[in-house]
Amino acid sequence: LAVPGVTGVHDQHAWTLDGRYLVLTVHLVVNATDALRRAKDAAREQLNALGVDHATIEVELEGEECTLQHH
């Protein structure tokens, strides 16, 4: 994805439930709080255009530590 305001992507997982319905989870890192909503909306639009039917998107501010234990 090339999403304006997004400086990093990690913890991305994609799978299908039935061979057709695509699901994705991803953490996006953004560089400013005002970019948060725009980045999330733009990412969701691009994922939808790629055929992702359901996406869970976590957005983190640049410099913020990811809360997942394995990072």
mmCIF file of the N, C-alpha and C atoms, coordinates in Angstrom:
data_MODEL
# 
_entry.id   MODEL 
# 
loop_
_atom_site.group_PDB 
_atom_site.id 
_atom_site.type_symbol 
_atom_site.label_atom_id 
_atom_site.label_alt_id 
_atom_site.label_comp_id 
_atom_site.label_asym_id 
_atom_site.label_entity_id 
_atom_site.label_seq_id 
_atom_site.pdbx_PDB_ins_code 
_atom_site.Cartn_x 
_atom_site.Cartn_y 
_atom_site.Cartn_z 
_atom_site.occupancy 
_atom_site.B_iso_or_equiv 
_atom_site.pdbx_formal_charge 
_atom_site.auth_seq_id 
_atom_site.auth_comp_id 
_atom_site.auth_asym_id 
_atom_site.auth_atom_id 
_atom_site.pdbx_PDB_model_num 
ATOM 1   N N  . LEU A 1 1  ? 0.842   -1.196  0.000  1.00 0.00 ? 1  LEU A N  1 
ATOM 2   C CA . LEU A 1 1  ? 0.000   0.000   0.000  1.00 0.00 ? 1  LEU A CA 1 
ATOM 3   C C  . LEU A 1 1  ? 0.873   1.241   0.000  1.00 0.00 ? 1  LEU A C  1 
ATOM 4   N N  . ALA A 1 2  ? 0.456   2.248   -0.708 1.00 0.00 ? 2  ALA A N  1 
ATOM 5   C CA . ALA A 1 2  ? 1.115   3.548   -0.698 1.00 0.00 ? 2  ALA A CA 1 
ATOM 6   C C  . ALA A 1 2  ? 0.092   4.546   -0.172 1.00 0.00 ? 2  ALA A C  1 
ATOM 7   N N  . VAL A 1 3  ? 0.066   4.705   1.142  1.00 0.00 ? 3  VAL A N  1 
ATOM 8   C CA . VAL A 1 3  ? -0.950  5.533   1.785  1.00 0.00 ? 3  VAL A CA 1 
ATOM 9   C C  . VAL A 1 3  ? -0.304  6.814   2.295  1.00 0.00 ? 3  VAL A C  1 
ATOM 10  N N  . PRO A 1 4  ? -0.802  7.985   1.871  1.00 0.00 ? 4  PRO A N  1 
ATOM 11  C CA . PRO A 1 4  ? -0.247  9.245   2.353  1.00 0.00 ? 4  PRO A CA 1 
ATOM 12  C C  . PRO A 1 4  ? -0.317  9.326   3.873  1.00 0.00 ? 4  PRO A C  1 
ATOM 13  N N  . GLY A 1 5  ? 0.777   9.778   4.494  1.00 0.00 ? 5  GLY A N  1 
ATOM 14  C CA . GLY A 1 5  ? 0.819   9.925   5.944  1.00 0.00 ? 5  GLY A CA 1 
ATOM 15  C C  . GLY A 1 5  ? 1.275   8.685   6.685  1.00 0.00 ? 5  GLY A C  1 
ATOM 16  N N  . VAL A 1 6  ? 1.380   7.550   5.999  1.00 0.00 ? 6  VAL A N  1 
ATOM 17  C CA . VAL A 1 6  ? 1.812   6.311   6.646  1.00 0.00 ? 6  VAL A CA 1 
ATOM 18  C C  . VAL A 1 6  ? 3.319   6.157   6.450  1.00 0.00 ? 6  VAL A C  1 
ATOM 19  N N  . THR A 1 7  ? 4.051   6.013   7.566  1.00 0.00 ? 7  THR A N  1 
ATOM 20  C CA . THR A 1 7  ? 5.508   5.891   7.503  1.00 0.00 ? 7  THR A CA 1 
ATOM 21  C C  . THR A 1 7  ? 5.992   4.469   7.742  1.00 0.00 ? 7  THR A C  1 
ATOM 22  N N  . GLY A 1 8  ? 5.099   3.588   8.158  1.00 0.00 ? 8  GLY A N  1 
ATOM 23  C CA . GLY A 1 8  ? 5.497   2.203   8.395  1.00 0.00 ? 8  GLY A CA 1 
ATOM 24  C C  . GLY A 1 8  ? 4.300   1.276   8.486  1.00 0.00 ? 8  GLY A C  1 
ATOM 25  N N  . VAL A 1 9  ? 4.544   0.004   8.207  1.00 0.00 ? 9  VAL A N  1 
ATOM 26  C CA . VAL A 1 9  ? 3.518   -1.037  8.282  1.00 0.00 ? 9  VAL A CA 1 
ATOM 27  C C  . VAL A 1 9  ? 4.165   -2.250  8.936  1.00 0.00 ? 9  VAL A C  1 
ATOM 28  N N  . HIS A 1 10 ? 3.459   -2.878  9.883  1.00 0.00 ? 10 HIS A N  1 
ATOM 29  C CA . HIS A 1 10 ? 3.972   -4.115  10.471 1.00 0.00 ? 10 HIS A CA 1 
ATOM 30  C C  . HIS A 1 10 ? 2.821   -4.949  11.003 1.00 0.00 ? 10 HIS A C  1 
ATOM 31  N N  . ASP A 1 11 ? 3.140   -6.133  11.470 1.00 0.00 ? 11 ASP A N  1 
ATOM 32  C CA . ASP A 1 11 ? 2.170   -7.077  12.027 1.00 0.00 ? 11 ASP A CA 1 
ATOM 33  C C  . ASP A 1 11 ? 0.998   -7.289  11.068 1.00 0.00 ? 11 ASP A C  1 
ATOM 34  N N  . GLN A 1 12 ? 1.331   -7.500  9.802  1.00 0.00 ? 12 GLN A N  1 
ATOM 35  C CA . GLN A 1 12 ? 0.316   -7.683  8.760  1.00 0.00 ? 12 GLN A CA 1 
ATOM 36  C C  . GLN A 1 12 ? 0.017   -9.165  8.581  1.00 0.00 ? 12 GLN A C  1 
ATOM 37  N N  . HIS A 1 13 ? -1.270  -9.499  8.597  1.00 0.00 ? 13 HIS A N  1 
ATOM 38  C CA . HIS A 1 13 ? -1.710  -10.883 8.406  1.00 0.00 ? 13 HIS A CA 1 
ATOM 39  C C  . HIS A 1 13 ? -2.915  -10.880 7.477  1.00 0.00 ? 13 HIS A C  1 
ATOM 40  N N  . ALA A 1 14 ? -2.909  -11.751 6.481  1.00 0.00 ? 14 ALA A N  1 
ATOM 41  C CA . ALA A 1 14 ? -4.047  -11.872 5.563  1.00 0.00 ? 14 ALA A CA 1 
ATOM 42  C C  . ALA A 1 14 ? -4.417  -13.341 5.450  1.00 0.00 ? 14 ALA A C  1 
ATOM 43  N N  . TRP A 1 15 ? -5.699  -13.613 5.374  1.00 0.00 ? 15 TRP A N  1 
ATOM 44  C CA . TRP A 1 15 ? -6.180  -14.983 5.221  1.00 0.00 ? 15 TRP A CA 1 
ATOM 45  C C  . TRP A 1 15 ? -7.555  -14.961 4.591  1.00 0.00 ? 15 TRP A C  1 
ATOM 46  N N  . THR A 1 16 ? -8.010  -16.129 4.202  1.00 0.00 ? 16 THR A N  1 
ATOM 47  C CA . THR A 1 16 ? -9.341  -16.245 3.628  1.00 0.00 ? 16 THR A CA 1 
ATOM 48  C C  . THR A 1 16 ? -10.153 -17.209 4.485  1.00 0.00 ? 16 THR A C  1 
ATOM 49  N N  . LEU A 1 17 ? -11.419 -16.921 4.598  1.00 0.00 ? 17 LEU A N  1 
ATOM 50  C CA . LEU A 1 17 ? -12.303 -17.771 5.390  1.00 0.00 ? 17 LEU A CA 1 
ATOM 51  C C  . LEU A 1 17 ? -12.893 -18.911 4.573  1.00 0.00 ? 17 LEU A C  1 
ATOM 52  N N  . ASP A 1 18 ? -13.054 -18.678 3.271  1.00 0.00 ? 18 ASP A N  1 
ATOM 53  C CA . ASP A 1 18 ? -13.714 -19.679 2.436  1.00 0.00 ? 18 ASP A CA 1 
ATOM 54  C C  . ASP A 1 18 ? -13.104 -19.789 1.038  1.00 0.00 ? 18 ASP A C  1 
ATOM 55  N N  . GLY A 1 19 ? -11.902 -19.260 0.855  1.00 0.00 ? 19 GLY A N  1 
ATOM 56  C CA . GLY A 1 19 ? -11.277 -19.276 -0.463 1.00 0.00 ? 19 GLY A CA 1 
ATOM 57  C C  . GLY A 1 19 ? -11.605 -18.058 -1.308 1.00 0.00 ? 19 GLY A C  1 
ATOM 58  N N  . ARG A 1 20 ? -12.572 -17.247 -0.861 1.00 0.00 ? 20 ARG A N  1 
ATOM 59  C CA . ARG A 1 20 ? -12.966 -16.039 -1.600 1.00 0.00 ? 20 ARG A CA 1 
ATOM 60  C C  . ARG A 1 20 ? -13.021 -14.800 -0.709 1.00 0.00 ? 20 ARG A C  1 
ATOM 61  N N  . TYR A 1 21 ? -13.479 -14.931 0.529  1.00 0.00 ? 21 TYR A N  1 
ATOM 62  C CA . TYR A 1 21 ? -13.658 -13.801 1.445  1.00 0.00 ? 21 TYR A CA 1 
ATOM 63  C C  . TYR A 1 21 ? -12.319 -13.522 2.115  1.00 0.00 ? 21 TYR A C  1 
ATOM 64  N N  . LEU A 1 22 ? -11.669 -12.412 1.734  1.00 0.00 ? 22 LEU A N  1 
ATOM 65  C CA . LEU A 1 22 ? -10.328 -12.085 2.208  1.00 0.00 ? 22 LEU A CA 1 
ATOM 66  C C  . LEU A 1 22 ? -10.390 -11.194 3.439  1.00 0.00 ? 22 LEU A C  1 
ATOM 67  N N  . VAL A 1 23 ? -9.607  -11.542 4.452  1.00 0.00 ? 23 VAL A N  1 
ATOM 68  C CA . VAL A 1 23 ? -9.563  -10.811 5.717  1.00 0.00 ? 23 VAL A CA 1 
ATOM 69  C C  . VAL A 1 23 ? -8.125  -10.374 5.962  1.00 0.00 ? 23 VAL A C  1 
ATOM 70  N N  . LEU A 1 24 ? -7.931  -9.175  6.535  1.00 0.00 ? 24 LEU A N  1 
ATOM 71  C CA . LEU A 1 24 ? -6.595  -8.655  6.779  1.00 0.00 ? 24 LEU A CA 1 
ATOM 72  C C  . LEU A 1 24 ? -6.559  -7.882  8.083  1.00 0.00 ? 24 LEU A C  1 
ATOM 73  N N  . THR A 1 25 ? -5.475  -8.037  8.837  1.00 0.00 ? 25 THR A N  1 
ATOM 74  C CA . THR A 1 25 ? -5.200  -7.176  9.982  1.00 0.00 ? 25 THR A CA 1 
ATOM 75  C C  . THR A 1 25 ? -3.838  -6.543  9.744  1.00 0.00 ? 25 THR A C  1 
ATOM 76  N N  . VAL A 1 26 ? -3.676  -5.296  10.164 1.00 0.00 ? 26 VAL A N  1 
ATOM 77  C CA . VAL A 1 26 ? -2.421  -4.587  9.931  1.00 0.00 ? 26 VAL A CA 1 
ATOM 78  C C  . VAL A 1 26 ? -2.277  -3.447  10.939 1.00 0.00 ? 26 VAL A C  1 
ATOM 79  N N  . HIS A 1 27 ? -1.049  -3.147  11.318 1.00 0.00 ? 27 HIS A N  1 
ATOM 80  C CA . HIS A 1 27 ? -0.746  -1.966  12.118 1.00 0.00 ? 27 HIS A CA 1 
ATOM 81  C C  . HIS A 1 27 ? -0.106  -0.938  11.185 1.00 0.00 ? 27 HIS A C  1 
ATOM 82  N N  . LEU A 1 28 ? -0.656  0.263   11.139 1.00 0.00 ? 28 LEU A N  1 
ATOM 83  C CA . LEU A 1 28 ? -0.086  1.363   10.367 1.00 0.00 ? 28 LEU A CA 1 
ATOM 84  C C  . LEU A 1 28 ? 0.564   2.351   11.323 1.00 0.00 ? 28 LEU A C  1 
ATOM 85  N N  . VAL A 1 29 ? 1.726   2.874   10.955 1.00 0.00 ? 29 VAL A N  1 
ATOM 86  C CA . VAL A 1 29 ? 2.397   3.916   11.726 1.00 0.00 ? 29 VAL A CA 1 
ATOM 87  C C  . VAL A 1 29 ? 2.256   5.210   10.938 1.00 0.00 ? 29 VAL A C  1 
ATOM 88  N N  . VAL A 1 30 ? 1.735   6.261   11.590 1.00 0.00 ? 30 VAL A N  1 
ATOM 89  C CA . VAL A 1 30 ? 1.547   7.548   10.922 1.00 0.00 ? 30 VAL A CA 1 
ATOM 90  C C  . VAL A 1 30 ? 2.426   8.600   11.580 1.00 0.00 ? 30 VAL A C  1 
ATOM 91  N N  . ASN A 1 31 ? 2.709   9.677   10.851 1.00 0.00 ? 31 ASN A N  1 
ATOM 92  C CA . ASN A 1 31 ? 3.631   10.686  11.345 1.00 0.00 ? 31 ASN A CA 1 
ATOM 93  C C  . ASN A 1 31 ? 2.965   11.863  12.038 1.00 0.00 ? 31 ASN A C  1 
ATOM 94  N N  . ALA A 1 32 ? 1.658   11.918  12.107 1.00 0.00 ? 32 ALA A N  1 
ATOM 95  C CA . ALA A 1 32 ? 0.976   13.015  12.791 1.00 0.00 ? 32 ALA A CA 1 
ATOM 96  C C  . ALA A 1 32 ? -0.455  12.600  13.108 1.00 0.00 ? 32 ALA A C  1 
ATOM 97  N N  . THR A 1 33 ? -0.992  13.120  14.192 1.00 0.00 ? 33 THR A N  1 
ATOM 98  C CA . THR A 1 33 ? -2.345  12.738  14.594 1.00 0.00 ? 33 THR A CA 1 
ATOM 99  C C  . THR A 1 33 ? -3.388  13.139  13.565 1.00 0.00 ? 33 THR A C  1 
ATOM 100 N N  . ASP A 1 34 ? -3.185  14.264  12.871 1.00 0.00 ? 34 ASP A N  1 
ATOM 101 C CA . ASP A 1 34 ? -4.176  14.688  11.872 1.00 0.00 ? 34 ASP A CA 1 
ATOM 102 C C  . ASP A 1 34 ? -4.188  13.773  10.651 1.00 0.00 ? 34 ASP A C  1 
ATOM 103 N N  . ALA A 1 35 ? -3.120  13.007  10.470 1.00 0.00 ? 35 ALA A N  1 
ATOM 104 C CA . ALA A 1 35 ? -3.046  12.074  9.347  1.00 0.00 ? 35 ALA A CA 1 
ATOM 105 C C  . ALA A 1 35 ? -3.715  10.743  9.677  1.00 0.00 ? 35 ALA A C  1 
ATOM 106 N N  . LEU A 1 36 ? -4.037  10.512  10.933 1.00 0.00 ? 36 LEU A N  1 
ATOM 107 C CA . LEU A 1 36 ? -4.570  9.225   11.369 1.00 0.00 ? 36 LEU A CA 1 
ATOM 108 C C  . LEU A 1 36 ? -5.825  8.831   10.615 1.00 0.00 ? 36 LEU A C  1 
ATOM 109 N N  . ARG A 1 37 ? -6.830  9.645   10.627 1.00 0.00 ? 37 ARG A N  1 
ATOM 110 C CA . ARG A 1 37 ? -8.101  9.308   9.975  1.00 0.00 ? 37 ARG A CA 1 
ATOM 111 C C  . ARG A 1 37 ? -7.927  9.190   8.466  1.00 0.00 ? 37 ARG A C  1 
ATOM 112 N N  . ARG A 1 38 ? -7.191  10.130  7.861  1.00 0.00 ? 38 ARG A N  1 
ATOM 113 C CA . ARG A 1 38 ? -6.974  10.080  6.408  1.00 0.00 ? 38 ARG A CA 1 
ATOM 114 C C  . ARG A 1 38 ? -6.236  8.809   6.012  1.00 0.00 ? 38 ARG A C  1 
ATOM 115 N N  . ALA A 1 39 ? -5.221  8.443   6.787  1.00 0.00 ? 39 ALA A N  1 
ATOM 116 C CA . ALA A 1 39 ? -4.439  7.247   6.479  1.00 0.00 ? 39 ALA A CA 1 
ATOM 117 C C  . ALA A 1 39 ? -5.296  5.994   6.582  1.00 0.00 ? 39 ALA A C  1 
ATOM 118 N N  . LYS A 1 40 ? -6.092  5.919   7.627  1.00 0.00 ? 40 LYS A N  1 
ATOM 119 C CA . LYS A 1 40 ? -6.936  4.739   7.826  1.00 0.00 ? 40 LYS A CA 1 
ATOM 120 C C  . LYS A 1 40 ? -7.975  4.623   6.706  1.00 0.00 ? 40 LYS A C  1 
ATOM 121 N N  . ASP A 1 41 ? -8.612  5.733   6.358  1.00 0.00 ? 41 ASP A N  1 
ATOM 122 C CA . ASP A 1 41 ? -9.609  5.723   5.285  1.00 0.00 ? 41 ASP A CA 1 
ATOM 123 C C  . ASP A 1 41 ? -8.982  5.358   3.942  1.00 0.00 ? 41 ASP A C  1 
ATOM 124 N N  . ALA A 1 42 ? -7.809  5.931   3.643  1.00 0.00 ? 42 ALA A N  1 
ATOM 125 C CA . ALA A 1 42 ? -7.136  5.645   2.372  1.00 0.00 ? 42 ALA A CA 1 
ATOM 126 C C  . ALA A 1 42 ? -6.698  4.183   2.308  1.00 0.00 ? 42 ALA A C  1 
ATOM 127 N N  . ALA A 1 43 ? -6.194  3.649   3.414  1.00 0.00 ? 43 ALA A N  1 
ATOM 128 C CA . ALA A 1 43 ? -5.779  2.245   3.448  1.00 0.00 ? 43 ALA A CA 1 
ATOM 129 C C  . ALA A 1 43 ? -6.980  1.336   3.224  1.00 0.00 ? 43 ALA A C  1 
ATOM 130 N N  . ARG A 1 44 ? -8.091  1.643   3.873  1.00 0.00 ? 44 ARG A N  1 
ATOM 131 C CA . ARG A 1 44 ? -9.298  0.824   3.730  1.00 0.00 ? 44 ARG A CA 1 
ATOM 132 C C  . ARG A 1 44 ? -9.801  0.851   2.281  1.00 0.00 ? 44 ARG A C  1 
ATOM 133 N N  . GLU A 1 45 ? -9.769  2.022   1.637  1.00 0.00 ? 45 GLU A N  1 
ATOM 134 C CA . GLU A 1 45 ? -10.186 2.131   0.232  1.00 0.00 ? 45 GLU A CA 1 
ATOM 135 C C  . GLU A 1 45 ? -9.302  1.282   -0.676 1.00 0.00 ? 45 GLU A C  1 
ATOM 136 N N  . GLN A 1 46 ? -7.972  1.355   -0.466 1.00 0.00 ? 46 GLN A N  1 
ATOM 137 C CA . GLN A 1 46 ? -7.049  0.582   -1.298 1.00 0.00 ? 46 GLN A CA 1 
ATOM 138 C C  . GLN A 1 46 ? -7.220  -0.913  -1.069 1.00 0.00 ? 46 GLN A C  1 
ATOM 139 N N  . LEU A 1 47 ? -7.403  -1.322  0.184  1.00 0.00 ? 47 LEU A N  1 
ATOM 140 C CA . LEU A 1 47 ? -7.608  -2.739  0.480  1.00 0.00 ? 47 LEU A CA 1 
ATOM 141 C C  . LEU A 1 47 ? -8.898  -3.239  -0.154 1.00 0.00 ? 47 LEU A C  1 
ATOM 142 N N  . ASN A 1 48 ? -9.938  -2.424  -0.100 1.00 0.00 ? 48 ASN A N  1 
ATOM 143 C CA . ASN A 1 48 ? -11.210 -2.790  -0.718 1.00 0.00 ? 48 ASN A CA 1 
ATOM 144 C C  . ASN A 1 48 ? -11.036 -2.976  -2.223 1.00 0.00 ? 48 ASN A C  1 
ATOM 145 N N  . ALA A 1 49 ? -10.266 -2.086  -2.850 1.00 0.00 ? 49 ALA A N  1 
ATOM 146 C CA . ALA A 1 49 ? -10.015 -2.184  -4.288 1.00 0.00 ? 49 ALA A CA 1 
ATOM 147 C C  . ALA A 1 49 ? -9.224  -3.446  -4.633 1.00 0.00 ? 49 ALA A C  1 
ATOM 148 N N  . LEU A 1 50 ? -8.447  -3.964  -3.667 1.00 0.00 ? 50 LEU A N  1 
ATOM 149 C CA . LEU A 1 50 ? -7.675  -5.191  -3.875 1.00 0.00 ? 50 LEU A CA 1 
ATOM 150 C C  . LEU A 1 50 ? -8.484  -6.444  -3.557 1.00 0.00 ? 50 LEU A C  1 
ATOM 151 N N  . GLY A 1 51 ? -9.739  -6.256  -3.156 1.00 0.00 ? 51 GLY A N  1 
ATOM 152 C CA . GLY A 1 51 ? -10.600 -7.399  -2.890 1.00 0.00 ? 51 GLY A CA 1 
ATOM 153 C C  . GLY A 1 51 ? -10.678 -7.823  -1.443 1.00 0.00 ? 51 GLY A C  1 
ATOM 154 N N  . VAL A 1 52 ? -10.111 -7.032  -0.528 1.00 0.00 ? 52 VAL A N  1 
ATOM 155 C CA . VAL A 1 52 ? -10.200 -7.369  0.894  1.00 0.00 ? 52 VAL A CA 1 
ATOM 156 C C  . VAL A 1 52 ? -11.597 -7.008  1.374  1.00 0.00 ? 52 VAL A C  1 
ATOM 157 N N  . ASP A 1 53 ? -12.316 -8.011  1.848  1.00 0.00 ? 53 ASP A N  1 
ATOM 158 C CA . ASP A 1 53 ? -13.699 -7.812  2.277  1.00 0.00 ? 53 ASP A CA 1 
ATOM 159 C C  . ASP A 1 53 ? -13.815 -7.282  3.701  1.00 0.00 ? 53 ASP A C  1 
ATOM 160 N N  . HIS A 1 54 ? -12.852 -7.587  4.549  1.00 0.00 ? 54 HIS A N  1 
ATOM 161 C CA . HIS A 1 54 ? -12.894 -7.153  5.946  1.00 0.00 ? 54 HIS A CA 1 
ATOM 162 C C  . HIS A 1 54 ? -11.469 -6.879  6.390  1.00 0.00 ? 54 HIS A C  1 
ATOM 163 N N  . ALA A 1 55 ? -11.212 -5.721  6.961  1.00 0.00 ? 55 ALA A N  1 
ATOM 164 C CA . ALA A 1 55 ? -9.868  -5.382  7.429  1.00 0.00 ? 55 ALA A CA 1 
ATOM 165 C C  . ALA A 1 55 ? -9.946  -4.779  8.820  1.00 0.00 ? 55 ALA A C  1 
ATOM 166 N N  . THR A 1 56 ? -9.035  -5.206  9.691  1.00 0.00 ? 56 THR A N  1 
ATOM 167 C CA . THR A 1 56 ? -8.852  -4.575  10.990 1.00 0.00 ? 56 THR A CA 1 
ATOM 168 C C  . THR A 1 56 ? -7.539  -3.823  10.909 1.00 0.00 ? 56 THR A C  1 
ATOM 169 N N  . ILE A 1 57 ? -7.579  -2.514  11.128 1.00 0.00 ? 57 ILE A N  1 
ATOM 170 C CA . ILE A 1 57 ? -6.397  -1.677  10.971 1.00 0.00 ? 57 ILE A CA 1 
ATOM 171 C C  . ILE A 1 57 ? -6.100  -0.985  12.292 1.00 0.00 ? 57 ILE A C  1 
ATOM 172 N N  . GLU A 1 58 ? -4.924  -1.231  12.842 1.00 0.00 ? 58 GLU A N  1 
ATOM 173 C CA . GLU A 1 58 ? -4.444  -0.522  14.026 1.00 0.00 ? 58 GLU A CA 1 
ATOM 174 C C  . GLU A 1 58 ? -3.544  0.602   13.525 1.00 0.00 ? 58 GLU A C  1 
ATOM 175 N N  . VAL A 1 59 ? -3.703  1.792   14.062 1.00 0.00 ? 59 VAL A N  1 
ATOM 176 C CA . VAL A 1 59 ? -2.865  2.916   13.664 1.00 0.00 ? 59 VAL A CA 1 
ATOM 177 C C  . VAL A 1 59 ? -2.061  3.367   14.872 1.00 0.00 ? 59 VAL A C  1 
ATOM 178 N N  . GLU A 1 60 ? -0.762  3.537   14.674 1.00 0.00 ? 60 GLU A N  1 
ATOM 179 C CA . GLU A 1 60 ? 0.139   3.985   15.725 1.00 0.00 ? 60 GLU A CA 1 
ATOM 180 C C  . GLU A 1 60 ? 0.792   5.287   15.289 1.00 0.00 ? 60 GLU A C  1 
ATOM 181 N N  . LEU A 1 61 ? 1.054   6.154   16.238 1.00 0.00 ? 61 LEU A N  1 
ATOM 182 C CA . LEU A 1 61 ? 1.774   7.385   15.933 1.00 0.00 ? 61 LEU A CA 1 
ATOM 183 C C  . LEU A 1 61 ? 3.258   7.074   15.806 1.00 0.00 ? 61 LEU A C  1 
ATOM 184 N N  . GLU A 1 62 ? 3.915   7.762   14.889 1.00 0.00 ? 62 GLU A N  1 
ATOM 185 C CA . GLU A 1 62 ? 5.344   7.592   14.706 1.00 0.00 ? 62 GLU A CA 1 
ATOM 186 C C  . GLU A 1 62 ? 6.040   7.847   16.039 1.00 0.00 ? 62 GLU A C  1 
ATOM 187 N N  . GLY A 1 63 ? 6.935   6.957   16.429 1.00 0.00 ? 63 GLY A N  1 
ATOM 188 C CA . GLY A 1 63 ? 7.638   7.083   17.697 1.00 0.00 ? 63 GLY A CA 1 
ATOM 189 C C  . GLY A 1 63 ? 6.951   6.352   18.843 1.00 0.00 ? 63 GLY A C  1 
ATOM 190 N N  . GLU A 1 64 ? 5.698   5.954   18.654 1.00 0.00 ? 64 GLU A N  1 
ATOM 191 C CA . GLU A 1 64 ? 4.948   5.221   19.666 1.00 0.00 ? 64 GLU A CA 1 
ATOM 192 C C  . GLU A 1 64 ? 5.352   3.751   19.598 1.00 0.00 ? 64 GLU A C  1 
ATOM 193 N N  . GLU A 1 65 ? 5.520   3.121   20.739 1.00 0.00 ? 65 GLU A N  1 
ATOM 194 C CA . GLU A 1 65 ? 5.898   1.711   20.763 1.00 0.00 ? 65 GLU A CA 1 
ATOM 195 C C  . GLU A 1 65 ? 4.676   0.834   20.539 1.00 0.00 ? 65 GLU A C  1 
ATOM 196 N N  . CYS A 1 66 ? 4.847   -0.201  19.738 1.00 0.00 ? 66 CYS A N  1 
ATOM 197 C CA . CYS A 1 66 ? 3.765   -1.152  19.502 1.00 0.00 ? 66 CYS A CA 1 
ATOM 198 C C  . CYS A 1 66 ? 3.485   -1.901  20.796 1.00 0.00 ? 66 CYS A C  1 
ATOM 199 N N  . THR A 1 67 ? 2.215   -2.132  21.086 1.00 0.00 ? 67 THR A N  1 
ATOM 200 C CA . THR A 1 67 ? 1.834   -2.783  22.336 1.00 0.00 ? 67 THR A CA 1 
ATOM 201 C C  . THR A 1 67 ? 1.922   -4.299  22.276 1.00 0.00 ? 67 THR A C  1 
ATOM 202 N N  . LEU A 1 68 ? 2.185   -4.863  21.105 1.00 0.00 ? 68 LEU A N  1 
ATOM 203 C CA . LEU A 1 68 ? 2.316   -6.315  20.994 1.00 0.00 ? 68 LEU A CA 1 
ATOM 204 C C  . LEU A 1 68 ? 3.599   -6.773  21.669 1.00 0.00 ? 68 LEU A C  1 
ATOM 205 N N  . GLN A 1 69 ? 3.538   -7.845  22.410 1.00 0.00 ? 69 GLN A N  1 
ATOM 206 C CA . GLN A 1 69 ? 4.679   -8.345  23.180 1.00 0.00 ? 69 GLN A CA 1 
ATOM 207 C C  . GLN A 1 69 ? 5.824   -8.869  22.320 1.00 0.00 ? 69 GLN A C  1 
ATOM 208 N N  . HIS A 1 70 ? 5.535   -9.419  21.140 1.00 0.00 ? 70 HIS A N  1 
ATOM 209 C CA . HIS A 1 70 ? 6.581   -10.053 20.336 1.00 0.00 ? 70 HIS A CA 1 
ATOM 210 C C  . HIS A 1 70 ? 7.386   -9.082  19.484 1.00 0.00 ? 70 HIS A C  1 
ATOM 211 N N  . HIS A 1 71 ? 7.177   -7.784  19.612 1.00 0.00 ? 71 HIS A N  1 
ATOM 212 C CA . HIS A 1 71 ? 7.958   -6.807  18.832 1.00 0.00 ? 71 HIS A CA 1 
ATOM 213 C C  . HIS A 1 71 ? 9.099   -6.292  19.656 1.00 0.00 ? 71 HIS A C  1 
# 
